[in-house]
Amino acid sequence: MMDVDRGIRVAVDTGNVTLGSEKSIQSLKLGKGSLVVVASNSPDEIIEDVKYHSKLSDIPMYVYDGSSVELGSVCGKPFTVATLVIIDPGDSTILDILE
């Protein structure tokens, strides 16, 4: 869990990450991203949307083992984050960790 948290944080700090469900689903529809992360307590319709579009665009989906509040704080944000797409992981090893 710690490695995933650190991987997400490093990606947010050094790479290109899209935060938020609507923007994330938009990125997936465009086929942009190398990983999509969804908080485990995200509403079912968001999880279903993300699952559907990540399959279509062949972008792996990871269900974060924590709430959107926890995911937000991992990202260093003062708000909840239900969904995020890692476009460019930067210095993060998150893609290697989750393979």
C-alpha positions in Angstrom: 0.0 0.0 0.0 2.8 2.4 0.9 4.5 1.9 -2.4 1.3 2.6 -4.3 0.8 5.8 -2.2 4.3 6.9 -2.9 4.0 6.0 -6.6 0.8 8.1 -6.9 2.3 11.0 -5.0 5.5 11.1 -7.1 3.4 10.9 -10.3 1.3 13.8 -9.2 4.4 15.8 -8.3 6.7 15.0 -11.2 4.5 13.7 -14.0 1.2 14.6 -15.7 -1.9 13.4 -13.8 -5.6 14.2 -14.5 -7.6 14.4 -11.3 -11.4 14.1 -11.1 -13.9 11.6 -12.5 -15.2 13.7 -15.4 -11.8 14.7 -16.6 -10.4 11.2 -16.1 -13.2 9.6 -18.1 -12.6 12.3 -20.8 -8.9 11.2 -20.9 -9.9 7.6 -21.2 -12.3 8.3 -24.1 -9.3 10.0 -25.9 -7.1 7.0 -25.1 -4.8 9.2 -23.0 -3.1 7.7 -20.0 -1.1 4.8 -18.8 -3.1 4.0 -15.7 -6.4 5.0 -14.2 -6.9 4.8 -10.4 -10.3 4.8 -8.8 -11.0 5.1 -5.0 -12.7 2.1 -3.6 -15.6 4.2 -2.3 -16.3 5.9 -5.6 -20.0 5.8 -6.8 -20.8 2.6 -8.7 -21.7 4.5 -11.9 -18.2 6.1 -11.9 -16.5 2.8 -11.4 -18.6 1.3 -14.2 -17.8 4.2 -16.5 -14.1 4.0 -15.8 -14.0 0.2 -16.1 -15.8 0.4 -19.5 -13.7 3.2 -21.0 -10.4 1.8 -19.6 -11.2 -1.5 -21.3 -12.0 0.2 -24.6 -8.8 2.3 -24.6 -6.7 -0.6 -23.2 -5.6 1.5 -20.2 -5.2 -0.6 -17.0 -7.5 0.3 -14.1 -6.5 0.0 -10.4 -8.9 0.2 -7.6 -7.2 2.1 -4.8 -7.6 0.4 -1.4 -8.8 3.5 0.3 -11.4 6.3 0.2 -11.5 9.3 -2.1 -10.5 11.4 1.0 -7.4 9.2 1.4 -6.6 9.3 -2.3 -7.0 13.1 -2.2 -4.5 13.4 0.6 -2.1 11.0 -1.1 -2.2 13.3 -4.1 -1.5 16.2 -1.7 -4.8 17.8 -2.4 -7.2 19.4 0.1 -10.2 17.7 -1.6 -11.5 14.2 -2.3 -10.2 12.5 -5.4 -12.5 9.7 -6.7 -10.6 9.1 -9.9 -7.3 10.0 -11.5 -5.5 9.1 -14.7 -1.7 9.0 -14.9 -0.9 10.4 -18.3 2.9 10.6 -17.7 4.2 9.0 -14.5 7.3 11.3 -14.3 9.8 9.9 -11.9 7.2 7.5 -10.4 7.5 3.7 -10.5 3.8 3.3 -10.1 3.4 1.5 -13.4 6.1 -1.0 -12.4 4.6 -1.5 -9.0 1.2 -2.5 -10.4 2.4 -4.7 -13.2 
